[in-house]
Amino acid sequence: MRKLLFMLGLCLAGAGAAGSNALASDYGFRLHNRAAGYTINGFYTYQHGRWSNNWLSGRLRTGDVADMDWYSNEGNCVVPFRVSWDGYGADDFKLDWCKGVSNIYMKDKGFSWD
């Protein structure tokens, strides 16, 4: 009986961790689209002299949130990032990622973070 309860506990712990990927990682964050009427179609980072592939697998409409993760703490703290929008183009920003970024809020003009 103890073995069964132990196994059940492990399964529940694993299920809880799988349900909150961005929050389980030390390097995870959430991208929030708070721009009125604009859809985000791309998120890119600039490292080693080039832009990354798109981090997003889909589009973020106003009010949508995407879980993101660096999966590493290596590299520079200040890494530029680019956000592209349907029908608009792209904007480039800089952020000190070593300051414990949990959320990035894209707005009609600019962004904020916490």
TIMAR-678132 format. One record per residue: residue number from 1; residue in three letters; chain; x, z, y of N, C-alpha, C in turn. Coordinates in steps of 0.2 Angstrom, whole numbers, plus 5000, padded with zeros to 4 digits. Layout:
% residues N
R,NUM,ala,A,X,Z,Y,X,Z,Y,X,Z,Y $
...
END
This chain:
% residues 114
R,1,met,A,5004,5000,4994,5000,5000,5000,5004,5000,5006 $
R,2,arg,A,5010,5004,5006,5014,5004,5012,5017,4997,5013 $
R,3,lys,A,5019,4994,5008,5022,4988,5008,5017,4983,5011 $
R,4,leu,A,5011,4983,5009,5006,4978,5012,5005,4980,5020 $
R,5,leu,A,5005,4986,5022,5004,4988,5029,5010,4985,5033 $
R,6,phe,A,5016,4986,5030,5022,4984,5033,5022,4976,5034 $
R,7,met,A,5020,4973,5029,5020,4965,5030,5015,4963,5035 $
R,8,leu,A,5009,4967,5035,5004,4965,5040,5006,4966,5047 $
R,9,gly,A,5010,4972,5048,5013,4973,5054,5018,4968,5056 $
R,10,leu,A,5022,4965,5052,5026,4960,5054,5023,4954,5056 $
R,11,cys,A,5018,4952,5052,5014,4946,5054,5010,4947,5060 $
R,12,leu,A,5008,4952,5062,5004,4953,5068,5010,4953,5074 $
R,13,ala,A,5015,4956,5073,5021,4956,5078,5023,4949,5079 $
R,14,gly,A,5024,4945,5074,5026,4938,5075,5020,4934,5078 $
R,15,ala,A,5014,4935,5077,5009,4931,5080,5008,4933,5088 $
R,16,gly,A,5009,4939,5089,5009,4941,5096,5015,4938,5100 $
R,17,ala,A,5021,4937,5097,5027,4934,5101,5026,4927,5101 $
R,18,ala,A,5023,4924,5097,5022,4916,5097,5016,4915,5102 $
R,19,gly,A,5012,4919,5104,5007,4918,5109,5009,4918,5116 $
R,20,ser,A,5015,4921,5117,5017,4922,5124,5024,4919,5125 $
R,21,asn,A,5026,4913,5123,5032,4910,5123,5036,4912,5130 $
R,22,ala,A,5033,4910,5136,5037,4910,5142,5038,4918,5144 $
R,23,leu,A,5034,4922,5142,5035,4929,5143,5040,4932,5138 $
R,24,ala,A,5041,4930,5132,5045,4933,5127,5052,4931,5129 $
R,25,ser,A,5054,4926,5132,5061,4924,5133,5063,4928,5140 $
R,26,asp,A,5070,4929,5140,5073,4932,5146,5074,4926,5151 $
R,27,tyr,A,5073,4920,5149,5074,4914,5154,5068,4910,5155 $
R,28,gly,A,5062,4913,5153,5056,4909,5154,5053,4910,5161 $
R,29,phe,A,5049,4905,5163,5045,4906,5169,5039,4902,5169 $
R,30,arg,A,5035,4902,5173,5028,4898,5174,5028,4894,5180 $
R,31,leu,A,5026,4888,5179,5026,4883,5185,5018,4883,5186 $
R,32,his,A,5016,4885,5192,5009,4885,5195,5008,4879,5200 $
R,33,asn,A,5003,4875,5199,5001,4870,5204,4996,4873,5208 $
R,34,arg,A,4998,4875,5214,4993,4877,5219,4992,4873,5225 $
R,35,ala,A,4994,4866,5224,4993,4861,5229,4986,4858,5228 $
R,36,ala,A,4982,4858,5234,4975,4856,5234,4975,4848,5233 $
R,37,gly,A,4972,4846,5227,4971,4839,5226,4977,4835,5224 $
R,38,tyr,A,4983,4838,5222,4989,4835,5220,4990,4837,5213 $
R,39,thr,A,4992,4832,5209,4993,4833,5202,5001,4832,5201 $
R,40,ile,A,5004,4837,5198,5011,4837,5196,5012,4833,5190 $
R,41,asn,A,5017,4828,5190,5018,4824,5184,5025,4825,5181 $
R,42,gly,A,5029,4829,5185,5036,4829,5183,5040,4835,5186 $
R,43,phe,A,5044,4838,5182,5048,4844,5184,5055,4842,5181 $
R,44,tyr,A,5060,4842,5185,5067,4840,5183,5072,4845,5186 $
R,45,thr,A,5078,4846,5183,5083,4851,5186,5089,4846,5186 $
R,46,tyr,A,5094,4848,5191,5100,4844,5192,5106,4848,5190 $
R,47,gln,A,5109,4846,5185,5115,4849,5183,5120,4844,5180 $
R,48,his,A,5126,4846,5181,5132,4841,5178,5131,4834,5181 $
R,49,gly,A,5129,4834,5188,5129,4827,5191,5123,4823,5190 $
R,50,arg,A,5118,4825,5186,5112,4821,5185,5106,4825,5184 $
R,51,trp,A,5100,4822,5185,5094,4825,5184,5092,4825,5176 $
R,52,ser,A,5089,4830,5174,5087,4831,5168,5081,4826,5166 $
R,53,asn,A,5079,4826,5160,5073,4823,5158,5067,4827,5160 $
R,54,asn,A,5061,4825,5160,5055,4828,5163,5054,4834,5158 $
R,55,trp,A,5053,4840,5161,5052,4846,5157,5045,4846,5155 $
R,56,leu,A,5040,4843,5158,5033,4843,5157,5031,4838,5151 $
R,57,ser,A,5027,4840,5147,5024,4836,5142,5017,4832,5144 $
R,58,gly,A,5015,4835,5150,5008,4832,5152,5008,4833,5160 $
R,59,arg,A,5002,4832,5163,5001,4833,5170,4998,4840,5171 $
R,60,leu,A,5000,4843,5177,4997,4849,5180,4993,4848,5186 $
R,61,arg,A,4986,4848,5185,4981,4847,5190,4981,4854,5194 $
R,62,thr,A,4978,4854,5200,4977,4860,5204,4974,4865,5200 $
R,63,gly,A,4978,4871,5200,4976,4877,5196,4979,4878,5190 $
R,64,asp,A,4982,4872,5187,4985,4873,5180,4992,4876,5181 $
R,65,val,A,4994,4879,5175,5000,4882,5174,5004,4880,5168 $
R,66,ala,A,5010,4879,5168,5014,4877,5162,5020,4882,5161 $
R,67,asp,A,5020,4884,5155,5026,4889,5153,5032,4885,5152 $
R,68,met,A,5038,4887,5155,5044,4884,5155,5049,4888,5152 $
R,69,asp,A,5055,4886,5150,5060,4890,5148,5067,4887,5148 $
R,70,trp,A,5072,4890,5151,5079,4887,5151,5082,4888,5144 $
R,71,tyr,A,5080,4893,5140,5083,4894,5134,5091,4896,5134 $
R,72,ser,A,5093,4897,5140,5101,4898,5141,5102,4902,5148 $
R,73,asn,A,5107,4906,5148,5109,4909,5154,5115,4906,5157 $
R,74,glu,A,5118,4901,5154,5124,4898,5156,5123,4893,5162 $
R,75,gly,A,5128,4892,5166,5128,4887,5171,5127,4891,5178 $
R,76,asn,A,5126,4887,5183,5126,4890,5190,5119,4893,5191 $
R,77,cys,A,5119,4898,5196,5113,4902,5197,5109,4897,5202 $
R,78,val,A,5112,4894,5207,5108,4890,5211,5108,4883,5208 $
R,79,val,A,5102,4881,5205,5101,4874,5202,5095,4871,5206 $
R,80,pro,A,5096,4865,5209,5091,4861,5212,5086,4859,5207 $
R,81,phe,A,5080,4859,5209,5074,4856,5205,5070,4851,5209 $
R,82,arg,A,5067,4847,5205,5063,4841,5208,5056,4841,5205 $
R,83,val,A,5051,4841,5209,5044,4840,5207,5041,4834,5209 $
R,84,ser,A,5038,4830,5204,5035,4824,5206,5028,4824,5205 $
R,85,trp,A,5024,4820,5209,5017,4821,5210,5014,4814,5209 $
R,86,asp,A,5008,4814,5206,5004,4807,5206,5003,4805,5213 $
R,87,gly,A,5004,4798,5214,5003,4795,5220,5006,4798,5226 $
R,88,tyr,A,5012,4801,5225,5015,4804,5231,5023,4803,5231 $
R,89,gly,A,5026,4804,5225,5033,4803,5224,5036,4810,5222 $
R,90,ala,A,5042,4812,5225,5045,4818,5222,5048,4822,5228 $
R,91,asp,A,5048,4829,5227,5052,4833,5232,5057,4837,5229 $
R,92,asp,A,5063,4838,5232,5068,4842,5229,5069,4849,5232 $
R,93,phe,A,5070,4854,5228,5071,4860,5231,5077,4864,5228 $
R,94,lys,A,5079,4870,5230,5084,4874,5227,5081,4881,5226 $
R,95,leu,A,5084,4884,5221,5082,4891,5219,5087,4894,5216 $
R,96,asp,A,5088,4901,5218,5093,4905,5214,5090,4908,5208 $
R,97,trp,A,5091,4905,5202,5088,4906,5196,5090,4913,5193 $
R,98,cys,A,5096,4916,5196,5098,4922,5193,5095,4928,5196 $
R,99,lys,A,5090,4927,5201,5086,4932,5204,5080,4934,5200 $
R,100,gly,A,5080,4932,5194,5074,4934,5190,5068,4930,5191 $
R,101,val,A,5068,4924,5191,5062,4920,5193,5057,4920,5187 $
R,102,ser,A,5051,4922,5188,5045,4923,5183,5040,4917,5185 $
R,103,asn,A,5039,4916,5191,5034,4911,5193,5036,4907,5198 $
R,104,ile,A,5035,4900,5198,5036,4896,5204,5029,4893,5206 $
R,105,tyr,A,5027,4894,5212,5021,4891,5214,5021,4885,5219 $
R,106,met,A,5020,4880,5217,5020,4873,5221,5014,4873,5225 $
R,107,lys,A,5015,4872,5232,5010,4872,5237,5009,4865,5240 $
R,108,asp,A,5004,4865,5245,5004,4859,5248,5010,4857,5252 $
R,109,lys,A,5014,4862,5255,5020,4861,5258,5025,4866,5255 $
R,110,gly,A,5030,4864,5251,5035,4869,5249,5032,4873,5243 $
R,111,phe,A,5036,4878,5242,5034,4882,5236,5036,4890,5237 $
R,112,ser,A,5034,4894,5233,5036,4901,5233,5037,4903,5226 $
R,113,trp,A,5040,4909,5225,5042,4911,5218,5042,4919,5218 $
R,114,asp,A,5041,4922,5212,5042,4929,5211,5045,4930,5204 $
END
